[in-house]
Amino acid sequence: MFLTVAICTAARPGPCADAVGDVLEQLGEGELIVVDQSSKAHRSELRALLPQDARLRLYASGVRSLPHARNLALGWAKGAGIVYFDDDVRLKSGCLDAHREALSTDGVGGVVGRITERSNRPNRPAVINTIGPGGRVLTNLDGPGDQAVDSLKGCNMAFRRQALVQAGGFDLRYRGTAFLEDADAAERVRRLGLQLRFAGAAAVHHLSAPAGGVRMPKRVHTWWRFHNTGLFLASHRGRIGVMRGRVTFAAIAVRLALRWRDRHAAAWLLAAFDEGVRAASSPPSLFSESDPRYNRGLEKR
């Protein structure tokens, strides 16, 4: 299977160049698309660090949006499979071959690989990746083996390209940190009747770079977590799912308000959740091959 690998980057020239080097070592016949949402200064620094390789294409995006950058790569991709990596991962041996093998299996629409984390820790003892009834992400992707999962994780995930196109790619309503944009796309692929799989051999180490990317101040980051969770639940879990989520996130909001010693924080965070729920009433902003933004004929900028 011919693979397109996509790395969407923002203000991380060093880590991104390392990830690019890892991909090119494993890619073989395929292509690598880097979509850079950085300032001109960071982009110039990244360009100076990247190797000369006919398989590599660097594009500039003037829009700071992870779903938009992923959709740009999807529109330009030539591969039957498309693999997305964060710009702060290091690939382990055999990662791309394992993605290729898993995507070649009949009935598989999406794959998430093994992820070891520098800072974030799994919150479940065995391999799992799902959005729980209350909207919390229940995850442990640091394990071996091959099994079905309910959702994917954006730093190391792959799709059959045509399945992702049919599902509409990534939804631009997931703004800010873009939290759950990966789960949203995976859910729509799964609803096509295709499986989502975990491939333990498709392994990366996630560095969780402290700056760049979608990093934001802690409270702003948390606001988007509440907002995008409300959006996801209203989009995919219906009225009961939203009610359960609001109860769960009300408890989380109270705990955070106590930790922050801010008596207004709980109401502020719940307002973010409710705003996300309301955002779900607007039409999804999805990928379309007829959209001129995602036209394959675009030139490098």
N, C-alpha and C positions, 0 to 999 in steps of 0.2 A: 504494500500500500504506500503510495506517494503521500508524504506528510507535509503539511504546512505547520511550522511552529511559530507562534505569535508571542512576543514579549511586549507588553505595554509598560512604558516607563515614564517616570516623572522625577527629575532632579536627583537621579542616582547614577551618575555616569560610571563610577567605579564598579559597584556591584553589578550593574547591567552588563558592562563589558565582560565581567567574569562569567555571568550566566550565558552570554552569547558564545564565549569560547567553549564552554561545556557543551552547548547545543551543537555547534559546528563539529566538534570532535565525534559526536555520536550520530549525526544526521544522515550521513551517507547521501543517497539520492533523495532530495527533498528541498524545501525552501524555508528560510527564516525571515519573518517580517518583524521589524522593530517599529512600534508606533510610539513616537516621542512626544509627550505633552509638556516638555520642559521649556524654560526660557531659552533664548538664543545662546546665552553664555553656557548653560549646562549642555545644550545640544552640540555646541562646538567642541566642548570637552569630550563628550561621548564620541563624536565622530572621529576625533583624534585617537581615541583608544580602540576603536573597532578595527578588526583585520580586514584586509581586502579579500573578499570571497564572493564569487559569482552567485552563490546561493543566498546571500544576505541582501536585504533591501531595508533601507531606513526611510521612514516617512515622518513628517512633522504634522501634528494635529494642533490647531489653534484652540481647541475646546478641551478644557480640563474636566474630563468625565471618563471614568474607567469603562462603563458600558459602551460609550461612544467609541472609544479606542478599540475595544474588542470587536465591535461591529465593523469598524474600518478594516481590521485585519481579516475578518470573515468575508467581506466584500472583495478584497484583493487576493484571497487565498485560491490556490490552484489544486491543493491536495484533496484527496477523498476523505482524509482525516485532518483535523486541526487540533493542535495541542497548545494549550495556554499555560505559560509559566509566569509567575511574578518576576519582577526585575531584581529580586534579592534572594534567589534560590541558587543552590549549587546542585547540579545533577550527579547522581550516583551512577556507577557503571551499569549499563544495560537499560537505563530508564526509557529511552525512546523506543528501543526494540520491544520492550514490554508493553508500551502504549500501542504500538503498531499491531502487535499480536492480539491484544485484547479488543481493539477496534475491529479487527478482521473477523471476529467471532460473529456468527449469524445471530441477529436479534439484539445486538448490543448497540446502543445509541450514544452512550457516554461512559467515560472511565475517570476515576480518580485514583491517583497513585499514592504510594506511601509517603508520609510527610513527617520528618523529625523536625521538631521546633527548637529554636534557641531559647525562646522565652515563654511562649504559650504552651500550656500543658493539656493533655487530653483530660476530659472530664468524665470518661467512662472507662471501665477496665478492659473491655474487649473492643475489637474493631467494629465501628459503627459510624455512620454519618447521616443524621436526620434532623429535622426540625420537630421538636417535641410538641405535644398538645398545647402547651402554654406559650409556644413561640421561642423557647430556648433552643440553641444549637447544642445537640448532644453528639459529641464527636470523639473518636479515637482512630486516627488513621496511621498510627505508628505501629504497624504489625505486618507479619508476612501473610502469604496466602492470596486467595482469589475468591471473592464472594460478592453477592448482590448487596447494594446499598440503596438508600432512599434518595441521596442527594450527593452533590459534588462540591469540591472546594477549589476556589479559583486559582490558588497559587500553583496547582499541579493537576490540571484536568484536561480531558480530551473529548472530542465529539466526532461522530460521523458528520462531515460537513453538510451533506444534504439534509440530514435530520435537524441540525441546528438551524439551517436556513428555513426549513419547513415550519419549525417551531417559532420563528421570528427573532432568533438571535437574543440579544440582551436588551432589557427594557430600560430606557433612559429615565424613567421615573425614579429609579434607585440612584439618588443623588448623594452628595456629600462624600462619605467614606465608601459609598456603593455597597454597604453591608447587605448581604443576601441577594445581590444581583446574580451570583453564581447559582444559588439554590433555586431562584426563580426560573432561570433558563433551564436548569436540569429538570425541574418539575414539568415544564412544558414539553421537553423531549420525552420524558417518561410517559406523558399522557398520549403520545403517539403510539403507545404500545411497545416501546423499546425498553430494554433493560439498562440500568445503570450498574456498573461493576466497579469493585475495588481491585486493583492490581498491585500487590505488594512489591513486585519487582520493579515497578515504575517509580523509583524512589528519588526524593530530593531532600536536601536539608534547607529549611526555611530560616533565613538569618534574621527576619523581622527587623530590618534596618530602622533605626530610631527616627530618621528624618526622610523627607521626600515621599514619593508615592501618594497615598491617601492619608498620611499621618496628619493629625490635627490635635489641638489641645484636648486634654482628657475630657473635659465637660462637653465640648462640642462633639467629640467622637461619640460620647455616650448619647447625646441628643439624637444623632443620626441612627444609632443602634435602635432606639425606641421608635423613631419615625419609620425606618425601613422595615422593622418587624411588624408594625401596624399595617403597612402596605402589603407585605407578604401574606399575612394572615387573612386580610380582607380579600386579597386576590385569589387565594387558594384554599382557604379553610372555612369560608362562609361565616355566618353570623355567630354560630356556636364557637367556632375557633377564635373569633375576635373577642368574644366574652371571656373565654378561658385565658386568652393572652392578656387582656386588660387586668384580670385578677393577678396573674403572675407578675406582670410588669409593675403593677401598683405596689406589690410587696418589694420588688427590687428597687423601685423609686424611693420608698420609705427608708430602706437600708442605706441607700446612697446619700439621702438627705441627712441622715444621722451621722454618717461617716464624714460628710463634707461640712457638717454643722451649719447647714443652710436650710432654714425652715420653708423657703420658697421652692426648693429644688424638686420636691416630689411633684408638685402641681405642674411645674415647668416641664418635667420629663413626661408626665402623663399627657400633657397637651401635645407633645411631640408625637406620642403614640397615636393620639386621636387625629392629628393632622395627617399621619401616614394612612390611617384608615380612610379618611376623606379623599386622599390622593388616589386611592384605588377606584373611586367612582369615575375618574377621568379615563379615557381610552388609553390602553398601553401604547407606548412609543417604541415600536419594535423595528427590527431590521427588515428591509425589503430590497431585493436585488434591483428593483426599478428606481430606488431612491438615488438621486444623483450624488448624494454624499458618499455612497458606498459603491460607486461605479468602478469597475475593475480597470478602466482605462486611465484612471488618475495617474499623474506622474509624481515622481519623488519631488519633495519640496525641501 
